[in-house]
Amino acid sequence: MISLYVPDGDLKAQFINAKIRTPGVSGREPTYTTAYIELIYTFYRLFDWGMRQITGYMEDYWATRGLDIPVPSSGQLCDRFAALDVSVTQRCAQLTRRLARGDAVSLIVDSTGLSFGRASEWYEQKYGKKARQTPWRKMYLSIDEEMNIHAIRITTTEVSDSEAMDTVLPADVPLERVIADGAY
């Protein structure tokens, strides 16, 4: 059973923008407030469902409570979720317990090249000529000794290993040591 407590009263007024147009300003405001999108995003991450599942759940949630609150479509949710400034850290239970105790973690950092071979076929079909080069990216990965992934970053090939190391070392984890090859 999930219950929501909203101290300021009317849920619909807090979730739906009543005034979608501002005089003198071109364009329109989003129909759904950021607070509403963040609430749906929280349920989405909590239940680990797909977009259509969370949309259906929220529609049912409001209907069973007798509230007439519209729910964004799965396409709207996808667009709004991408624009949210939310940092999600997902860790296994064992790592969470270790970090709660203040234990330091040893991290292993490495990178690998990713080739997108089929991209050249797509380029040839779209533009009718061969691609000059196959697109490459670099993937940087930091894991601990129990194979918990702490960070993954995809960059262009122009980023050096030493530049990318700071992006894969989590700031919120006490580090005992970092194991990496000589390029770092």
FIFI-61902 format. One record per residue (C-alpha): x negated, y, z negated; residue in one letter; chain. Coordinates in pm, whole numbers, plus 50000, padded with zeros to 5 digits. Each point is the difference from the previous one (the first is absolute). Layout:
FIFI-61902
<east = X | north = Y | up = Z | residu = A | chaine = A>
...
//
This chain:
FIFI-61902
<east = 50000 | north = 50000 | up = 50000 | residu = M | chaine = A>
<east = 49857 | north = 50335 | up = 50100 | residu = I | chaine = A>
<east = 50139 | north = 50315 | up = 49841 | residu = S | chaine = A>
<east = 49905 | north = 50354 | up = 50090 | residu = L | chaine = A>
<east = 50008 | north = 50286 | up = 49755 | residu = Y | chaine = A>
<east = 50024 | north = 50343 | up = 50159 | residu = V | chaine = A>
<east = 49996 | north = 50275 | up = 49736 | residu = P | chaine = A>
<east = 50125 | north = 50278 | up = 50227 | residu = D | chaine = A>
<east = 50334 | north = 49839 | up = 50080 | residu = G | chaine = A>
<east = 50122 | north = 49970 | up = 50358 | residu = D | chaine = A>
<east = 49791 | north = 49742 | up = 50188 | residu = L | chaine = A>
<east = 50132 | north = 50091 | up = 50343 | residu = K | chaine = A>
<east = 49899 | north = 50364 | up = 49954 | residu = A | chaine = A>
<east = 49646 | north = 49892 | up = 49907 | residu = Q | chaine = A>
<east = 49961 | north = 49749 | up = 50285 | residu = F | chaine = A>
<east = 50176 | north = 50172 | up = 50291 | residu = I | chaine = A>
<east = 49914 | north = 50352 | up = 50120 | residu = N | chaine = A>
<east = 50328 | north = 50192 | up = 50006 | residu = A | chaine = A>
<east = 49841 | north = 50288 | up = 50187 | residu = K | chaine = A>
<east = 49824 | north = 49853 | up = 50302 | residu = I | chaine = A>
<east = 49951 | north = 50331 | up = 50181 | residu = R | chaine = A>
<east = 49818 | north = 50306 | up = 49869 | residu = T | chaine = A>
<east = 50108 | north = 50329 | up = 50160 | residu = P | chaine = A>
<east = 49717 | north = 50157 | up = 50199 | residu = G | chaine = A>
<east = 49792 | north = 49681 | up = 50008 | residu = V | chaine = A>
<east = 50000 | north = 49776 | up = 50305 | residu = S | chaine = A>
<east = 50059 | north = 49630 | up = 49956 | residu = G | chaine = A>
<east = 50184 | north = 49819 | up = 49730 | residu = R | chaine = A>
<east = 49913 | north = 49859 | up = 49664 | residu = E | chaine = A>
<east = 49998 | north = 49621 | up = 49953 | residu = P | chaine = A>
<east = 50339 | north = 49865 | up = 49899 | residu = T | chaine = A>
<east = 49847 | north = 49789 | up = 49723 | residu = Y | chaine = A>
<east = 49786 | north = 50154 | up = 49726 | residu = T | chaine = A>
<east = 49644 | north = 49887 | up = 49936 | residu = T | chaine = A>
<east = 50106 | north = 49879 | up = 49654 | residu = A | chaine = A>
<east = 50255 | north = 49766 | up = 50161 | residu = Y | chaine = A>
<east = 49746 | north = 49867 | up = 50250 | residu = I | chaine = A>
<east = 49750 | north = 49942 | up = 49714 | residu = E | chaine = A>
<east = 50266 | north = 49809 | up = 49805 | residu = L | chaine = A>
<east = 50074 | north = 49775 | up = 50297 | residu = I | chaine = A>
<east = 49624 | north = 49959 | up = 50059 | residu = Y | chaine = A>
<east = 49957 | north = 49888 | up = 49638 | residu = T | chaine = A>
<east = 50265 | north = 49730 | up = 50047 | residu = F | chaine = A>
<east = 49849 | north = 49908 | up = 50337 | residu = Y | chaine = A>
<east = 49658 | north = 49940 | up = 49842 | residu = R | chaine = A>
<east = 50143 | north = 49840 | up = 49687 | residu = L | chaine = A>
<east = 50203 | north = 49737 | up = 50184 | residu = F | chaine = A>
<east = 49757 | north = 49964 | up = 50295 | residu = D | chaine = A>
<east = 50287 | north = 49999 | up = 50249 | residu = W | chaine = A>
<east = 50026 | north = 50112 | up = 50360 | residu = G | chaine = A>
<east = 50152 | north = 50332 | up = 50106 | residu = M | chaine = A>
<east = 50340 | north = 49854 | up = 50090 | residu = R | chaine = A>
<east = 50012 | north = 49803 | up = 49677 | residu = Q | chaine = A>
<east = 49937 | north = 50305 | up = 49783 | residu = I | chaine = A>
<east = 50255 | north = 50200 | up = 50201 | residu = T | chaine = A>
<east = 50264 | north = 49733 | up = 49942 | residu = G | chaine = A>
<east = 49908 | north = 49973 | up = 49633 | residu = Y | chaine = A>
<east = 50036 | north = 50375 | up = 49945 | residu = M | chaine = A>
<east = 50335 | north = 50009 | up = 50183 | residu = E | chaine = A>
<east = 50124 | north = 49716 | up = 49779 | residu = D | chaine = A>
<east = 49852 | north = 50165 | up = 49689 | residu = Y | chaine = A>
<east = 50198 | north = 50320 | up = 50052 | residu = W | chaine = A>
<east = 50317 | north = 49818 | up = 50109 | residu = A | chaine = A>
<east = 50009 | north = 49778 | up = 49688 | residu = T | chaine = A>
<east = 49978 | north = 50312 | up = 49784 | residu = R | chaine = A>
<east = 50278 | north = 50174 | up = 50191 | residu = G | chaine = A>
<east = 49773 | north = 50278 | up = 50126 | residu = L | chaine = A>
<east = 50024 | north = 50144 | up = 50349 | residu = D | chaine = A>
<east = 49629 | north = 50060 | up = 50059 | residu = I | chaine = A>
<east = 49880 | north = 49938 | up = 50356 | residu = P | chaine = A>
<east = 49680 | north = 49802 | up = 50059 | residu = V | chaine = A>
<east = 49744 | north = 50089 | up = 50268 | residu = P | chaine = A>
<east = 49969 | north = 49758 | up = 50289 | residu = S | chaine = A>
<east = 49698 | north = 49769 | up = 50009 | residu = S | chaine = A>
<east = 49849 | north = 50216 | up = 50277 | residu = G | chaine = A>
<east = 50039 | north = 50316 | up = 49792 | residu = Q | chaine = A>
<east = 49849 | north = 49822 | up = 49699 | residu = L | chaine = A>
<east = 49704 | north = 49888 | up = 50207 | residu = C | chaine = A>
<east = 49932 | north = 50356 | up = 50113 | residu = D | chaine = A>
<east = 50047 | north = 50149 | up = 49653 | residu = R | chaine = A>
<east = 49791 | north = 49728 | up = 49827 | residu = F | chaine = A>
<east = 49713 | north = 50077 | up = 50236 | residu = A | chaine = A>
<east = 50018 | north = 50367 | up = 49903 | residu = A | chaine = A>
<east = 50006 | north = 49936 | up = 49622 | residu = L | chaine = A>
<east = 49689 | north = 50099 | up = 49811 | residu = D | chaine = A>
<east = 49994 | north = 49689 | up = 49782 | residu = V | chaine = A>
<east = 49698 | north = 49797 | up = 49905 | residu = S | chaine = A>
<east = 50081 | north = 49635 | up = 49930 | residu = V | chaine = A>
<east = 49755 | north = 49780 | up = 49815 | residu = T | chaine = A>
<east = 50093 | north = 49636 | up = 50002 | residu = Q | chaine = A>
<east = 49798 | north = 49766 | up = 49781 | residu = R | chaine = A>
<east = 50038 | north = 49642 | up = 49883 | residu = C | chaine = A>
<east = 50104 | north = 49940 | up = 49638 | residu = A | chaine = A>
<east = 49657 | north = 49869 | up = 49897 | residu = Q | chaine = A>
<east = 49819 | north = 50309 | up = 50130 | residu = L | chaine = A>
<east = 50259 | north = 50226 | up = 49839 | residu = T | chaine = A>
<east = 49935 | north = 49838 | up = 49661 | residu = R | chaine = A>
<east = 49622 | north = 50039 | up = 50045 | residu = R | chaine = A>
<east = 50033 | north = 50366 | up = 50089 | residu = L | chaine = A>
<east = 50239 | north = 50061 | up = 49708 | residu = A | chaine = A>
<east = 49733 | north = 49860 | up = 49765 | residu = R | chaine = A>
<east = 49747 | north = 50238 | up = 50156 | residu = G | chaine = A>
<east = 49786 | north = 49722 | up = 50151 | residu = D | chaine = A>
<east = 49762 | north = 50109 | up = 50273 | residu = A | chaine = A>
<east = 50031 | north = 49837 | up = 50341 | residu = V | chaine = A>
<east = 49730 | north = 49897 | up = 50246 | residu = S | chaine = A>
<east = 50088 | north = 50094 | up = 50358 | residu = L | chaine = A>
<east = 49875 | north = 49852 | up = 50323 | residu = I | chaine = A>
<east = 50002 | north = 50244 | up = 50293 | residu = V | chaine = A>
<east = 49952 | north = 49913 | up = 50365 | residu = D | chaine = A>
<east = 50119 | north = 50095 | up = 50345 | residu = S | chaine = A>
<east = 50072 | north = 49832 | up = 50328 | residu = T | chaine = A>
<east = 50072 | north = 50113 | up = 50353 | residu = G | chaine = A>
<east = 50345 | north = 49952 | up = 50151 | residu = L | chaine = A>
<east = 50034 | north = 49968 | up = 50375 | residu = S | chaine = A>
<east = 50333 | north = 50059 | up = 50166 | residu = F | chaine = A>
<east = 49946 | north = 49797 | up = 50316 | residu = G | chaine = A>
<east = 50360 | north = 50004 | up = 50115 | residu = R | chaine = A>
<east = 50006 | north = 50379 | up = 49985 | residu = A | chaine = A>
<east = 49798 | north = 50013 | up = 50322 | residu = S | chaine = A>
<east = 50267 | north = 49787 | up = 50173 | residu = E | chaine = A>
<east = 50269 | north = 50241 | up = 49877 | residu = W | chaine = A>
<east = 49795 | north = 50297 | up = 50126 | residu = Y | chaine = A>
<east = 49961 | north = 49838 | up = 50341 | residu = E | chaine = A>
<east = 50374 | north = 49928 | up = 50027 | residu = Q | chaine = A>
<east = 50098 | north = 50350 | up = 49890 | residu = K | chaine = A>
<east = 49748 | north = 50205 | up = 50199 | residu = Y | chaine = A>
<east = 49919 | north = 49760 | up = 50285 | residu = G | chaine = A>
<east = 49624 | north = 50009 | up = 49941 | residu = K | chaine = A>
<east = 49754 | north = 49815 | up = 49782 | residu = K | chaine = A>
<east = 49917 | north = 50138 | up = 49658 | residu = A | chaine = A>
<east = 49643 | north = 50122 | up = 49972 | residu = R | chaine = A>
<east = 49952 | north = 49833 | up = 49667 | residu = Q | chaine = A>
<east = 50186 | north = 49771 | up = 49761 | residu = T | chaine = A>
<east = 50117 | north = 50193 | up = 49694 | residu = P | chaine = A>
<east = 49818 | north = 49919 | up = 49677 | residu = W | chaine = A>
<east = 50072 | north = 50085 | up = 49639 | residu = R | chaine = A>
<east = 49819 | north = 49922 | up = 49676 | residu = K | chaine = A>
<east = 50172 | north = 49847 | up = 49699 | residu = M | chaine = A>
<east = 49851 | north = 50066 | up = 49656 | residu = Y | chaine = A>
<east = 50104 | north = 49772 | up = 49718 | residu = L | chaine = A>
<east = 49936 | north = 49994 | up = 49625 | residu = S | chaine = A>
<east = 50091 | north = 49692 | up = 49798 | residu = I | chaine = A>
<east = 49916 | north = 49877 | up = 49652 | residu = D | chaine = A>
<east = 49853 | north = 49664 | up = 49906 | residu = E | chaine = A>
<east = 50349 | north = 49845 | up = 49972 | residu = E | chaine = A>
<east = 50082 | north = 50110 | up = 50357 | residu = M | chaine = A>
<east = 50240 | north = 50278 | up = 49900 | residu = N | chaine = A>
<east = 49998 | north = 50262 | up = 50275 | residu = I | chaine = A>
<east = 49943 | north = 50350 | up = 49861 | residu = H | chaine = A>
<east = 49985 | north = 50201 | up = 50322 | residu = A | chaine = A>
<east = 50009 | north = 49961 | up = 50376 | residu = I | chaine = A>
<east = 49918 | north = 50286 | up = 50237 | residu = R | chaine = A>
<east = 50004 | north = 49998 | up = 50379 | residu = I | chaine = A>
<east = 49778 | north = 50260 | up = 50166 | residu = T | chaine = A>
<east = 49850 | north = 50076 | up = 50337 | residu = T | chaine = A>
<east = 49658 | north = 49861 | up = 50080 | residu = T | chaine = A>
<east = 49842 | north = 50343 | up = 49951 | residu = E | chaine = A>
<east = 50041 | north = 49979 | up = 49619 | residu = V | chaine = A>
<east = 49688 | north = 49857 | up = 49836 | residu = S | chaine = A>
<east = 50008 | north = 49741 | up = 49724 | residu = D | chaine = A>
<east = 49858 | north = 50243 | up = 49744 | residu = S | chaine = A>
<east = 50270 | north = 50260 | up = 50086 | residu = E | chaine = A>
<east = 50280 | north = 49745 | up = 49966 | residu = A | chaine = A>
<east = 49884 | north = 49853 | up = 49671 | residu = M | chaine = A>
<east = 50161 | north = 50275 | up = 49792 | residu = D | chaine = A>
<east = 50337 | north = 49933 | up = 50163 | residu = T | chaine = A>
<east = 50006 | north = 49634 | up = 49893 | residu = V | chaine = A>
<east = 49881 | north = 50049 | up = 49642 | residu = L | chaine = A>
<east = 50311 | north = 50054 | up = 49787 | residu = P | chaine = A>
<east = 49976 | north = 50298 | up = 49765 | residu = A | chaine = A>
<east = 50233 | north = 49847 | up = 49739 | residu = D | chaine = A>
<east = 49802 | north = 49677 | up = 49944 | residu = V | chaine = A>
<east = 49700 | north = 49980 | up = 49764 | residu = P | chaine = A>
<east = 49714 | north = 49849 | up = 50201 | residu = L | chaine = A>
<east = 49738 | north = 49769 | up = 49857 | residu = E | chaine = A>
<east = 49809 | north = 49976 | up = 50326 | residu = R | chaine = A>
<east = 50044 | north = 50025 | up = 50374 | residu = V | chaine = A>
<east = 49864 | north = 49730 | up = 50228 | residu = I | chaine = A>
<east = 49937 | north = 50107 | up = 50360 | residu = A | chaine = A>
<east = 49747 | north = 49946 | up = 50276 | residu = D | chaine = A>
<east = 49716 | north = 50240 | up = 50082 | residu = G | chaine = A>
<east = 50208 | north = 50221 | up = 50231 | residu = A | chaine = A>
<east = 50184 | north = 50142 | up = 49699 | residu = Y | chaine = A>
//
